Amino acid sequence: MKLNNQALVEFCDVTIGYGRKRLAENINWRVERRALWGIVGPNGAGKTTMLRVLLGLLEPLAGRVKRTPGVRYGYVKQREALNETYPFTVGEVVMTGRYGLMSWLARPGADDHAAVEEALVRTGIADLRDQPMRELSGGQKQRTLIARALTARPDVVVLDEPTNDMDIAGEQSVLNLIQQIHERDGTAVIIVSHLLNTVLQIAENLVFLKENEYGVFSKADFIGQNHLERFYGMPIQVLEHPGGSYSVVPNSE
C-alpha cells in the first residue's frame, strides 16, 4: 500500500513504562515521512522503552499509538546485543532482515537476494559479503546492521545508540551514511542515543526524556530557548563548530 503524507506513526497521550513504573506520561508525537528525529536523554530515562513502544514490541501503559497501514520499520539494534558465537558472514546477517517478510520455512527467493545486494551496495560493504561478522571493525559491524534493516525497504529506520564506543572517524562515517539514507529515499529516521552532541549533528527535531517528563522540540528551539538547562538541571551552552558538529558544555558565565 502506498503511504500518504499523514504521520507514519503517532503517539496520542501515550504513557510509557513497565509494570507500575511510569517513565513519561501524556506523550504526543508525530513521525512523518522524511522526518529525522533524535530521541535523547540520560541512561534510564526511558529511551529504549519508548523505542519498543514505537516499534510495537511493547504496549503503552496508557494512550494509543496510531500507525499508517502498511508502514515498514527497519530496526538497527545496538552492536553490543550481537551474538557472535557463530561465525555468520556479513551476507548471512544481512539476509536475516528479510526473514520477517518470508513465509514460514520458505527459502530466500530472488527478491530477497536482490534486497540484500541492494543494501550491501548502499552501505558500502558489498566487498565484505563473505567476511565473518565477528572479524569486522565496529564501524563495519554497524554498517552491516544498517544494511540488515534496509533489506525490508523500510519507511522508518530506527537506530539504537548507533555510534556507541566508536572513534571520531567511525562515528562520522556512520552519521554520514544515515544522512545519505534519509536524503536519498526520503526515509524517516529516528536515532536513539544518550549522546546529545552526536544527535545534534543530523537530527532536525528531538524528543528529550528525563525523570518522568518529556519534551518535543525542533533543534533550533531546543538549543535556543534554555530547554537544555531545564533538562540537565544546570547552565548549559551549545557550541557549533565548522562542518555542523556540536559540543554541549557547562556554561561557566
Backbone hydrogen bonds in HBPLUS format (Angstrom, degrees):
<---DONOR---> <-ACCEPTOR-->    atom                        ^
c    i                          cat <-CA-CA->   ^        H-A-AA   ^      H-
h    n   atom  resd res      DA  || num        DHA   H-A  angle D-A-AA Bond
n    s   type  num  typ     dist DA aas  dist angle  dist       angle   num
A0008-LEU N   A0031-VAL O   2.78 MM  23  5.76 138.5  1.95 147.5 156.7     1
A0068-THR N   A0008-LEU O   2.98 MM  60  5.09 163.4  2.01 136.3 139.2     2
A0009-VAL N   A0031-VAL O   3.34 MM  22  5.23 156.9  2.39 137.5 143.3     3
A0031-VAL N   A0009-VAL O   2.84 MM  22  5.23 167.0  1.86 165.1 164.5     4
A0010-GLU N   A0066-LYS O   2.81 MM  56  5.09 147.5  1.92 150.9 156.3     5
A0066-LYS N   A0010-GLU O   2.85 MM  56  5.09 157.7  1.90 153.9 154.1     6
A0011-PHE N   A0029-TRP O   2.75 MM  18  5.02 165.1  1.78 156.2 159.7     7
A0029-TRP N   A0011-PHE O   3.19 MM  18  5.02 150.8  2.28 125.2 132.0     8
A0012-CYS N   A0064-ARG O   2.85 MM  52  5.25 158.8  1.89 166.0 171.7     9
A0064-ARG N   A0012-CYS O   3.13 MM  52  5.25 162.1  2.16 141.5 146.7    10
A0014-VAL N   A0027-ILE O   2.99 MM  13  4.77 158.9  2.04 136.6 130.4    11
A0027-ILE N   A0014-VAL O   2.73 MM  13  4.77 178.5  1.73 137.1 137.6    12
A0015-THR N   A0062-ALA O   2.93 MM  47  4.93 154.4  1.99 129.6 128.3    13
A0061-LEU N   A0015-THR O   2.80 MM  46  5.31 141.5  1.94 154.0 159.7    14
A0016-ILE N   A0024-ALA O   2.93 MM   8  5.58 153.5  2.00 158.6 167.2    15
A0023-LEU N   A0016-ILE O   2.82 MM   7  5.73 159.0  1.86 144.1 150.8    16
A0018-TYR N   A0021-LYS O   2.95 MM   3  5.34 141.1  2.10 144.3 155.2    17
A0021-LYS N   A0018-TYR O   2.88 MM   3  5.34 146.9  2.00 142.1 140.2    18
A0035-ALA N   A0032-GLU O   3.07 MM   3  5.50 149.7  2.16 137.7 135.8    19
A0189-VAL N   A0035-ALA O   2.93 MM 154  6.34 156.4  1.98 150.0 156.0    20
A0204-GLU N   A0036-LEU O   2.86 MM 168  5.52 161.4  1.89 148.9 154.6    21
A0205-ASN N   A0036-LEU O   3.38 MM 169  6.66 150.9  2.47 150.9 154.3    22
A0037-TRP N   A0189-VAL O   2.81 MM 152  6.20 153.5  1.88 164.3 163.6    23
A0191-ILE N   A0037-TRP O   2.89 MM 154  6.30 161.1  1.92 148.3 152.0    24
A0038-GLY N   A0205-ASN O   2.93 MM 167  6.37 143.1  2.07 146.3 158.1    25
A0207-VAL N   A0038-GLY O   2.81 MM 169  6.24 156.2  1.86 160.1 167.2    26
A0039-ILE N   A0191-ILE O   2.76 MM 152  6.10 162.4  1.79 154.3 158.0    27
A0193-SER N   A0039-ILE O   2.97 MM 154  6.34 164.3  2.00 166.0 169.4    28
A0040-VAL N   A0207-VAL O   2.86 MM 167  6.27 159.5  1.91 164.7 171.6    29
A0209-LEU N   A0040-VAL O   2.97 MM 169  6.39 160.7  2.01 160.2 165.1    30
A0045-ALA N   A0042-PRO O   3.18 MM   3  5.70 147.5  2.29 140.2 138.4    31
A0050-MET N   A0046-GLY O   2.87 MM   4  6.02 159.0  1.92 151.4 156.8    32
A0051-LEU N   A0047-LYS O   2.93 MM   4  6.20 152.5  2.01 146.4 154.6    33
A0052-ARG N   A0048-THR O   2.95 MM   4  6.21 156.6  2.01 148.2 153.6    34
A0053-VAL N   A0049-THR O   3.02 MM   4  6.32 152.5  2.10 148.1 155.4    35
A0054-LEU N   A0050-MET O   2.91 MM   4  6.11 158.5  1.96 148.0 154.3    36
A0055-LEU N   A0051-LEU O   2.98 MM   4  6.27 154.4  2.05 151.5 157.5    37
A0057-LEU N   A0052-ARG O   2.82 MM   5  5.01 141.1  1.97 161.8 160.2    38
A0056-GLY N   A0053-VAL O   3.10 MM   3  5.07 150.5  2.19 100.1 109.2    39
A0071-VAL N   A0068-THR O   3.10 MM   3  5.74 154.1  2.17 147.5 145.7    40
A0155-ASP N   A0072-ARG O   2.85 MM  83  5.27 154.9  1.91 128.8 135.4    41
A0156-VAL N   A0072-ARG O   3.10 MM  84  6.45 155.0  2.17 160.5 166.7    42
A0074-GLY N   A0156-VAL O   2.78 MM  82  6.17 144.8  1.90 155.9 160.3    43
A0158-VAL N   A0074-GLY O   2.79 MM  84  6.14 161.5  1.83 163.1 168.7    44
A0076-VAL N   A0158-VAL O   2.75 MM  82  6.02 168.3  1.76 172.0 172.6    45
A0160-ASP N   A0076-VAL O   2.97 MM  84  6.17 172.5  1.98 172.5 169.9    46
A0081-ALA N   A0078-GLN O   3.03 MM   3  5.59 156.9  2.08 113.4 120.4    47
A0082-LEU N   A0079-ARG O   3.00 MM   3  5.51 167.6  2.01 119.1 122.5    48
A0088-PHE N   A0086-TYR O   2.88 MM   2  5.72 139.8  2.04 102.5  92.6    49
A0133-MET N   A0088-PHE O   2.73 MM  45  5.91 173.7  1.74 164.1 162.3    50
A0093-VAL N   A0089-THR O   3.00 MM   4  6.30 159.3  2.04 153.9 159.3    51
A0090-VAL N   A0131-GLN O   2.87 MM  41  5.82 137.4  2.06 153.6 164.3    52
A0094-VAL N   A0090-VAL O   2.94 MM   4  6.16 166.2  1.96 158.0 161.6    53
A0091-GLY N   A0129-ARG O   2.84 MM  38  4.68 158.4  1.89 144.5 138.1    54
A0095-MET N   A0091-GLY O   3.02 MM   4  6.14 151.1  2.10 141.5 149.3    55
A0096-THR N   A0093-VAL O   3.13 MM   3  5.41 137.0  2.32 101.7 113.0    56
A0097-GLY N   A0094-VAL O   3.10 MM   3  5.75 159.2  2.15 116.2 122.3    57
A0098-ARG N   A0095-MET O   2.89 MM   3  5.61 167.6  1.91 123.6 127.8    58
A0099-TYR N   A0096-THR O   3.24 MM   3  5.26 153.8  2.31 101.9 109.3    59
A0101-LEU N   A0098-ARG O   2.91 MM   3  5.45 155.1  1.97 118.3 126.4    60
A0102-MET N   A0099-TYR O   3.13 MM   3  5.29 162.9  2.16 109.0 114.4    61
A0106-ALA N   A0103-SER O   2.98 MM   3  5.28 162.2  2.01 130.5 130.8    62
A0113-HIS N   A0109-GLY O   3.03 MM   4  6.36 164.2  2.05 158.2 161.9    63
A0114-ALA N   A0110-ALA O   2.91 MM   4  6.09 151.7  1.99 145.0 153.5    64
A0115-ALA N   A0111-ASP O   2.93 MM   4  6.08 152.1  2.01 141.7 148.8    65
A0116-VAL N   A0112-ASP O   3.02 MM   4  6.30 154.4  2.09 148.9 155.6    66
A0117-GLU N   A0113-HIS O   2.98 MM   4  6.19 163.3  2.01 147.5 152.0    67
A0118-GLU N   A0114-ALA O   2.93 MM   4  6.08 161.7  1.96 148.1 153.4    68
A0119-ALA N   A0115-ALA O   3.01 MM   4  6.15 157.1  2.06 143.4 149.3    69
A0120-LEU N   A0116-VAL O   2.93 MM   4  6.15 158.8  1.97 153.7 159.3    70
A0121-VAL N   A0117-GLU O   3.06 MM   4  6.26 159.5  2.10 150.2 155.1    71
A0122-ARG N   A0118-GLU O   2.98 MM   4  6.15 162.3  2.01 148.5 153.8    72
A0123-THR N   A0119-ALA O   3.08 MM   4  6.19 146.7  2.19 144.6 152.0    73
A0125-ILE N   A0120-LEU O   2.98 MM   5  5.27 157.4  2.03 158.1 157.7    74
A0124-GLY N   A0121-VAL O   3.10 MM   3  5.07 156.9  2.15 102.1 109.3    75
A0128-LEU N   A0125-ILE O   2.89 MM   3  5.26 158.0  1.94 113.1 120.6    76
A0129-ARG N   A0126-ALA O   3.38 MM   3  5.48 165.3  2.40 110.1 111.1    77
A0131-GLN N   A0128-LEU O   2.90 MM   3  5.19 166.6  1.92 121.1 125.4    78
A0135-GLU N   A0132-PRO O   3.09 MM   3  5.62 161.6  2.12 116.0 121.8    79
A0136-LEU N   A0133-MET O   3.18 MM   3  5.66 170.3  2.19 119.4 121.6    80
A0141-LYS N   A0137-SER O   2.93 MM   4  6.18 155.7  1.99 152.7 159.5    81
A0142-GLN N   A0138-GLY O   3.01 MM   4  6.25 154.7  2.07 145.4 152.2    82
A0143-ARG N   A0139-GLY O   3.02 MM   4  6.29 156.1  2.08 144.6 150.8    83
A0144-THR N   A0140-GLN O   2.98 MM   4  6.21 148.5  2.08 142.2 151.0    84
A0145-LEU N   A0141-LYS O   3.00 MM   4  6.34 154.7  2.07 150.0 155.9    85
A0146-ILE N   A0142-GLN O   2.95 MM   4  6.23 151.0  2.03 147.9 156.5    86
A0147-ALA N   A0143-ARG O   2.85 MM   4  6.07 158.5  1.90 146.7 152.9    87
A0148-ARG N   A0144-THR O   2.90 MM   4  6.17 153.1  1.97 145.1 152.8    88
A0149-ALA N   A0145-LEU O   3.12 MM   4  6.39 153.5  2.20 141.0 146.7    89
A0150-LEU N   A0146-ILE O   2.99 MM   4  6.29 148.1  2.10 147.6 157.0    90
A0151-THR N   A0147-ALA O   3.21 MM   4  6.47 130.1  2.47 146.8 157.8    91
A0152-ALA N   A0149-ALA O   3.44 MM   3  6.17 161.0  2.48 114.8 118.8    92
A0153-ARG N   A0150-LEU O   2.83 MM   3  5.20 161.0  1.86 117.0 122.5    93
A0188-ALA N   A0155-ASP O   3.02 MM  33  6.16 151.8  2.10 162.7 155.5    94
A0157-VAL N   A0188-ALA O   2.83 MM  31  6.26 161.8  1.86 158.3 161.5    95
A0190-ILE N   A0157-VAL O   2.87 MM  33  6.27 154.8  1.93 162.8 166.9    96
A0159-LEU N   A0190-ILE O   2.87 MM  31  6.27 164.6  1.89 166.0 171.0    97
A0192-VAL N   A0159-LEU O   2.80 MM  33  6.03 173.6  1.81 174.1 173.1    98
A0161-GLU N   A0192-VAL O   2.65 MM  31  5.59 161.4  1.69 159.2 165.8    99
A0171-GLU N   A0167-ASP O   2.91 MM   4  6.09 163.4  1.93 159.5 164.7   100
A0172-GLN N   A0168-ILE O   2.99 MM   4  6.15 165.0  2.01 150.5 154.2   101
A0173-SER N   A0169-ALA O   3.02 MM   4  6.17 154.2  2.09 145.4 152.5   102
A0174-VAL N   A0170-GLY O   3.10 MM   4  6.32 159.1  2.14 148.9 153.4   103
A0175-LEU N   A0171-GLU O   2.98 MM   4  6.23 162.4  2.01 152.7 158.0   104
A0176-ASN N   A0172-GLN O   2.91 MM   4  6.05 154.9  1.97 146.3 153.0   105
A0177-LEU N   A0173-SER O   3.09 MM   4  6.33 151.7  2.17 141.2 148.6   106
A0178-ILE N   A0174-VAL O   2.97 MM   4  6.28 159.5  2.01 152.4 157.5   107
A0179-GLN N   A0175-LEU O   2.99 MM   4  6.20 158.8  2.03 148.1 153.7   108
A0180-GLN N   A0176-ASN O   2.98 MM   4  6.23 153.4  2.05 145.6 152.7   109
A0181-ILE N   A0177-LEU O   2.99 MM   4  6.28 158.9  2.04 153.6 158.6   110
A0182-HIS N   A0178-ILE O   3.05 MM   4  6.28 160.4  2.09 149.0 154.2   111
A0183-GLU N   A0179-GLN O   2.94 MM   4  6.14 163.4  1.97 152.3 156.5   112
A0184-ARG N   A0180-GLN O   2.86 MM   4  5.79 161.2  1.90 152.0 156.9   113
A0185-ASP N   A0181-ILE O   3.49 MM   4  6.34 174.0  2.49 143.2 144.9   114
A0186-GLY N   A0182-HIS O   3.03 MM   4  5.25 126.7  2.33 132.2 142.6   115
A0198-THR N   A0195-LEU O   3.14 MM   3  5.49 122.2  2.49 104.6 117.3   116
A0199-VAL N   A0195-LEU O   3.18 MM   4  6.52 165.3  2.21 155.4 159.1   117
A0200-LEU N   A0196-LEU O   2.96 MM   4  6.04 164.0  1.99 159.6 162.7   118
A0201-GLN N   A0198-THR O   3.15 MM   3  5.58 147.6  2.26 107.5 116.6   119
A0202-ILE N   A0199-VAL O   3.22 MM   3  6.01 143.6  2.36 118.7 125.0   120
A0203-ALA N   A0199-VAL O   2.92 MM   4  5.69 165.8  1.94 174.3 178.6   121
A0219-LYS N   A0204-GLU O   3.02 MM  15  5.59 155.5  2.08 142.1 134.7   122
A0206-LEU N   A0217-PHE O   2.77 MM  11  5.30 161.4  1.80 151.0 157.4   123
A0217-PHE N   A0206-LEU O   2.86 MM  11  5.30 166.9  1.88 159.0 163.5   124
A0208-PHE N   A0215-GLY O   2.88 MM   7  5.25 160.7  1.92 151.5 157.9   125
A0215-GLY N   A0208-PHE O   2.95 MM   7  5.25 134.4  2.16 140.8 152.1   126
A0210-LYS N   A0213-GLU O   2.99 MM   3  5.45 164.3  2.02 157.0 155.0   127
A0213-GLU N   A0210-LYS O   2.94 MM   3  5.45 129.8  2.20 116.5 131.1   128
A0222-PHE N   A0218-SER O   2.95 MM   4  6.12 161.7  1.98 154.1 159.6   129
A0223-ILE N   A0219-LYS O   3.01 MM   4  6.20 161.1  2.05 154.1 157.9   130
A0224-GLY N   A0220-ALA O   2.90 MM   4  5.88 156.6  1.96 146.0 153.5   131
A0225-GLN N   A0221-ASP O   3.09 MM   4  5.66 133.4  2.32 148.6 149.4   132
A0230-ARG N   A0226-ASN O   3.40 MM   4  6.78 155.4  2.46 143.4 149.5   133
A0231-PHE N   A0227-HIS O   2.97 MM   4  6.23 162.3  2.00 157.0 161.0   134
A0232-TYR N   A0228-LEU O   2.84 MM   4  5.88 160.5  1.87 153.6 159.4   135
A0233-GLY N   A0229-GLU O   2.80 MM   4  5.40 132.4  2.02 134.0 144.2   136
A0251-ASN N   A0235-PRO O   2.94 MM  16  5.10 167.3  1.96 115.9 117.2   137
A0237-GLN N   A0249-VAL O   2.90 MM  12  5.62 165.3  1.92 170.8 175.3   138
A0249-VAL N   A0237-GLN O   3.00 MM  12  5.62 166.2  2.02 169.0 169.9   139
A0239-LEU N   A0247-SER O   2.76 MM   8  5.02 168.0  1.77 155.6 158.8   140
A0247-SER N   A0239-LEU O   2.83 MM   8  5.02 144.5  1.95 141.2 151.9   141
A0241-HIS N   A0245-SER O   2.78 MM   4  5.24 176.4  1.78 155.8 156.2   142
A0244-GLY N   A0241-HIS O   3.16 MM   3  5.93 140.6  2.32 146.0 146.3   143
